[in-house]
């Protein structure tokens, strides 16, 4: 048996080795994060090269092109970066945890929409949101006022806008924001630019959710991104740990690659389950959505029953629509057990 000696075969181990290097650094280093963000473009180039090889009837080039890209994509997912050190809990942690412990187990479903719409979004975005009948809507970044007003009118509840170091976050509810002490939302804005918002949102009688909204720094526009991104992940994990709620839902917005191993590891360490990442960027029809820039996690009082993406004219990204149901039935009032007591985490 004679093995092929085509010099192009060297690309196979080279691609796998490059994938291992990128996977080891992953989203902890700027260069490897940007390479992960460019991975879909790599597949586009590989597909073009494979088409050229097919036209030339070059079977070896066709095989080398596709298997090299496949080897790199598999290898980049093999390393498992270690868990990063946790941050100190936020100053209001004990107070917020007490508010979270006072909440009852959910008695009904929760429908949530997270959308980085952008300032050019049209009014059809508001109707798209209302069509899924959400209980909570999280609009990240600047949003046209008519869109916010239309969604607010449709939900009929309260709205809160929070200005964070990474930009504004607007939270709209079908119900009301429950006060935790003197404030109905808490904003964590340390000097490193990490933006974390906690709101206790009552969406229906018997359904109140501690909602945590986080925005992570972009690797494209911050000079000390590695340190800031690590602080953001650690700060988010410390916040979830300090809250200690089995009802918590976490949404994260940022230029996140796939996989975002360090962020995923932090949320797993905080005992949260992940929503299956759905590509939300880009959003225009000429280019299919390739990267999941919007992520979500949830605690064990919930079970995920549906994930969908939303689109509208001039939207910056696709929206993410999530549907949850209570995971643990409430004990009957005349039976054993303590109704409304969250399960242990």
LOZA-38955 format. One line per 3 residues: number of its first residue (from 1); their letters; for each residue x negated, y negated, z of C-alpha. Coordinates in nm, 2 decimals. Layout:
<atoms>
NUM) A) X:Y:Z  ...
</atoms>
This chain:
<atoms>
1) XXX) 0.00:0.00:0.00  -0.14:-0.34:-0.10  -0.05:-0.64:0.11
4) XXX) 0.01:-0.97:-0.07  -0.29:-1.21:-0.05  -0.11:-1.53:-0.15
7) XXX) -0.28:-1.82:0.03  0.06:-1.98:0.09  0.13:-1.71:0.35
10) XXX) -0.09:-1.91:0.59  0.21:-2.15:0.64  0.40:-1.88:0.83
13) XXX) 0.18:-1.86:1.14  0.11:-2.23:1.10  0.48:-2.31:1.12
16) XXX) 0.53:-2.08:1.42  0.23:-2.23:1.60  0.36:-2.59:1.54
19) XXX) 0.70:-2.48:1.67  0.54:-2.35:1.99  0.35:-2.67:2.04
22) XXX) 0.66:-2.89:1.99  0.87:-2.66:2.22  0.61:-2.68:2.49
25) XXX) 0.62:-3.06:2.50  0.99:-3.08:2.39  1.19:-3.38:2.51
28) XXX) 0.92:-3.46:2.77  0.69:-3.63:2.52  0.77:-3.90:2.26
31) XXX) 0.60:-3.72:1.96  0.77:-3.39:2.02  1.11:-3.55:2.08
34) XXX) 1.09:-3.73:1.75  0.99:-3.41:1.58  1.29:-3.23:1.73
37) XXX) 1.51:-3.52:1.61  1.37:-3.47:1.26  1.43:-3.09:1.25
40) XXX) 1.75:-3.12:1.04  1.55:-3.32:0.79  1.30:-3.04:0.78
43) XXX) 1.57:-2.80:0.68  1.68:-3.03:0.41  1.33:-3.05:0.27
46) XXX) 1.29:-2.67:0.30  1.62:-2.62:0.11  1.50:-2.85:-0.17
49) XXX) 1.17:-2.67:-0.19  1.35:-2.33:-0.19  1.56:-2.46:-0.48
52) XXX) 1.26:-2.56:-0.68  1.10:-2.22:-0.61  1.42:-2.05:-0.73
55) XXX) 1.41:-2.25:-1.05  1.05:-2.15:-1.11  1.14:-1.78:-1.03
58) XXX) 0.86:-1.79:-0.77  0.99:-1.53:-0.51  0.68:-1.57:-0.29
61) XXX) 0.72:-1.95:-0.26  1.09:-1.91:-0.19  1.03:-1.66:0.09
64) XXX) 0.74:-1.86:0.24  0.94:-2.18:0.24  1.25:-2.04:0.42
67) XXX) 1.07:-1.81:0.66  0.82:-2.08:0.76  1.10:-2.32:0.86
70) XXX) 1.29:-2.04:1.03  0.97:-1.94:1.23  0.92:-2.30:1.33
73) XXX) 1.28:-2.34:1.44  1.27:-2.02:1.65  0.94:-2.09:1.80
76) XXX) 1.03:-2.44:1.91  1.31:-2.28:2.13  1.09:-2.02:2.30
79) XXX) 0.90:-2.23:2.56  1.08:-2.29:2.89  0.95:-2.61:3.04
82) XXX) 0.94:-2.60:3.42  1.19:-2.79:3.63  1.09:-3.15:3.70
85) XXX) 1.07:-3.29:4.05  1.40:-3.43:4.18  1.44:-3.80:4.26
88) XXX) 1.54:-3.93:4.59  1.92:-3.95:4.62  2.09:-4.28:4.56
91) XXX) 2.13:-4.51:4.86  2.51:-4.47:4.86  2.49:-4.09:4.83
94) XXX) 2.64:-4.01:5.18  2.93:-4.25:5.13  3.01:-4.12:4.79
97) XXX) 2.98:-3.76:4.89  3.24:-3.83:5.17  3.47:-3.98:4.91
100) XXX) 3.43:-3.67:4.69  3.49:-3.43:4.97  3.82:-3.60:5.04
103) XXX) 3.95:-3.51:4.69  4.19:-3.22:4.64  4.14:-2.95:4.39
106) XXX) 4.30:-3.04:4.05  4.66:-2.94:4.00  4.66:-3.00:3.63
109) XXX) 4.45:-3.03:3.32  4.20:-3.31:3.22  4.15:-3.44:2.87
112) XXX) 3.85:-3.66:2.82  3.71:-3.85:2.52  3.35:-3.98:2.50
115) XXX) 3.27:-4.20:2.20  2.98:-4.42:2.10  3.19:-4.62:1.86
118) XXX) 2.98:-4.92:1.77  3.08:-5.28:1.72  3.21:-5.23:1.37
121) XXX) 3.48:-4.96:1.45  3.82:-5.02:1.31  4.16:-5.00:1.48
124) XXX) 4.21:-4.65:1.34  3.96:-4.53:1.60  4.20:-4.63:1.87
127) XXX) 4.48:-4.43:1.71  4.25:-4.13:1.67  4.17:-4.14:2.04
130) XXX) 4.54:-4.17:2.14  4.64:-3.88:1.91  4.45:-3.64:2.13
133) XXX) 4.65:-3.77:2.44  4.34:-3.82:2.66  4.35:-3.88:3.03
136) XXX) 4.01:-4.06:3.04  3.83:-4.24:2.77  3.46:-4.33:2.79
139) XXX) 3.35:-4.58:2.53  2.97:-4.63:2.53  2.81:-4.95:2.39
142) XXX) 2.98:-5.26:2.25  3.33:-5.19:2.13  3.57:-5.43:1.94
145) XXX) 3.82:-5.59:2.19  4.12:-5.49:1.97  4.02:-5.13:1.99
148) XXX) 3.99:-5.14:2.37  4.32:-5.32:2.40  4.50:-5.07:2.18
151) XXX) 4.37:-4.77:2.37  4.45:-4.94:2.71  4.81:-5.01:2.59
154) XXX) 4.85:-4.65:2.48  4.72:-4.50:2.80  4.90:-4.75:3.02
157) XXX) 4.65:-4.72:3.31  4.35:-4.91:3.43  4.03:-5.01:3.25
160) XXX) 3.69:-5.09:3.38  3.39:-5.22:3.20  3.05:-5.17:3.36
163) XXX) 2.74:-5.35:3.22  2.43:-5.13:3.27  2.06:-5.18:3.17
166) XXX) 2.12:-4.96:2.86  2.44:-5.15:2.75  2.80:-5.16:2.85
169) XXX) 3.02:-4.87:2.93  3.40:-4.90:2.92  3.61:-4.64:3.11
172) XXX) 3.98:-4.63:3.04  4.22:-4.41:3.24  4.58:-4.29:3.21
175) XXX) 4.60:-4.35:3.58  4.40:-4.56:3.83  4.05:-4.59:3.97
178) XXX) 4.04:-4.48:4.33  3.84:-4.70:4.57  3.54:-4.55:4.75
181) XXX) 3.50:-4.81:5.02  3.49:-5.16:4.88  3.42:-5.06:4.52
184) XXX) 3.60:-4.85:4.27  3.29:-4.78:4.07  2.92:-4.77:4.16
187) XXX) 2.64:-4.87:3.93  2.28:-4.74:3.97  2.05:-4.98:3.79
190) XXX) 1.69:-4.94:3.92  1.40:-5.12:3.76  1.31:-4.83:3.52
193) XXX) 1.63:-4.89:3.33  1.82:-4.57:3.42  2.19:-4.63:3.39
196) XXX) 2.43:-4.41:3.59  2.79:-4.49:3.66  3.02:-4.31:3.91
199) XXX) 3.39:-4.36:3.91  3.67:-4.18:4.10  3.94:-4.16:3.83
202) XXX) 4.29:-4.06:3.91  4.45:-3.95:3.59  4.78:-3.79:3.72
205) XXX) 4.93:-3.69:4.06  4.71:-3.42:4.20  4.43:-3.48:3.94
208) XXX) 4.14:-3.70:4.04  3.79:-3.65:3.89  3.45:-3.79:4.01
211) XXX) 3.32:-3.90:3.67  2.95:-3.96:3.62  2.84:-4.14:3.30
214) XXX) 2.47:-4.16:3.22  2.28:-4.33:2.95  1.92:-4.23:2.88
217) XXX) 1.65:-4.44:2.73  1.58:-4.41:2.36  1.24:-4.27:2.25
220) XXX) 1.23:-4.52:1.96  1.23:-4.86:2.15  1.06:-4.82:2.49
223) XXX) 0.68:-4.83:2.54  0.68:-4.61:2.85  0.96:-4.38:2.74
226) XXX) 0.81:-4.05:2.88  0.81:-4.18:3.23  1.15:-4.35:3.20
229) XXX) 1.31:-4.05:3.05  1.18:-3.82:3.32  1.31:-4.07:3.59
232) XXX) 1.65:-4.07:3.41  1.68:-3.69:3.42  1.56:-3.67:3.78
235) XXX) 1.79:-3.96:3.89  2.09:-3.80:3.72  2.02:-3.47:3.89
238) XXX) 1.97:-3.63:4.23  2.30:-3.82:4.18  2.49:-3.50:4.10
241) XXX) 2.33:-3.31:4.39  2.40:-3.60:4.63  2.77:-3.61:4.52
244) XXX) 2.80:-3.24:4.58  3.14:-3.22:4.42  3.29:-2.91:4.26
247) XXX) 3.52:-3.15:4.06  3.25:-3.36:3.89  3.23:-3.41:3.52
250) XXX) 2.92:-3.56:3.37  2.88:-3.73:3.03  2.54:-3.83:2.89
253) XXX) 2.47:-4.06:2.59  2.14:-4.10:2.42  1.91:-4.00:2.13
256) XXX) 1.90:-3.64:2.24  1.74:-3.37:2.04  1.86:-3.01:2.02
259) XXX) 1.75:-2.84:2.23  1.71:-3.10:2.51  1.56:-2.85:2.74
262) XXX) 1.45:-3.07:3.03  1.79:-3.24:3.06  1.96:-2.90:3.03
265) XXX) 1.74:-2.75:3.30  1.82:-3.05:3.53  2.19:-3.00:3.50
268) XXX) 2.16:-2.63:3.54  1.96:-2.68:3.86  2.25:-2.91:3.98
271) XXX) 2.48:-2.61:3.92  2.68:-2.76:3.64  2.80:-2.57:3.33
274) XXX) 2.73:-2.72:2.99  2.98:-2.81:2.72  2.86:-2.65:2.40
277) XXX) 2.67:-2.92:2.21  2.87:-3.05:1.92  2.69:-3.26:1.65
280) XXX) 2.81:-3.62:1.67  2.55:-3.81:1.46  2.55:-3.93:1.19
283) XXX) 2.92:-3.98:1.13  2.96:-4.10:0.77  3.09:-3.85:0.51
286) XXX) 2.78:-3.86:0.29  2.57:-3.69:0.56  2.71:-3.42:0.78
289) XXX) 2.68:-3.46:1.16  2.34:-3.30:1.25  2.25:-3.40:1.61
292) XXX) 2.44:-3.37:1.94  2.37:-3.72:2.08  2.66:-3.69:2.32
295) XXX) 2.65:-3.42:2.59  2.88:-3.32:2.88  2.86:-3.09:3.19
298) XXX) 3.12:-2.99:3.45  3.14:-2.84:3.80  3.31:-2.52:3.89
301) XXX) 3.65:-2.65:3.97  3.70:-2.68:3.60  3.70:-2.45:3.30
304) XXX) 3.65:-2.57:2.95  3.93:-2.48:2.71  3.86:-2.70:2.41
307) XXX) 3.60:-2.91:2.23  3.66:-3.12:1.92  3.49:-3.41:1.73
310) XXX) 3.67:-3.73:1.63  3.60:-3.95:1.33  3.71:-4.30:1.23
313) XXX) 3.61:-4.57:0.98  3.29:-4.75:1.05  3.23:-4.55:1.37
316) XXX) 2.86:-4.53:1.47  2.90:-4.16:1.57  3.16:-3.89:1.59
319) XXX) 3.36:-3.89:1.91  3.37:-3.59:2.15  3.71:-3.47:2.28
322) XXX) 3.71:-3.23:2.58  3.99:-3.04:2.74  3.96:-2.89:3.09
325) XXX) 4.19:-2.68:3.31  4.16:-2.60:3.68  3.95:-2.29:3.72
328) XXX) 4.08:-2.18:4.07  4.46:-2.16:4.13  4.57:-2.35:4.44
331) XXX) 4.68:-2.15:4.74  5.06:-2.16:4.80  5.17:-2.39:5.07
334) XXX) 5.32:-2.11:5.27  5.04:-1.86:5.21  4.69:-1.82:5.35
337) XXX) 4.41:-2.05:5.26  4.36:-2.42:5.26  4.51:-2.59:4.95
340) XXX) 4.30:-2.86:4.80  3.97:-2.74:4.95  3.70:-2.73:4.68
343) XXX) 3.52:-2.40:4.64  3.17:-2.38:4.77  2.89:-2.47:4.52
</atoms>
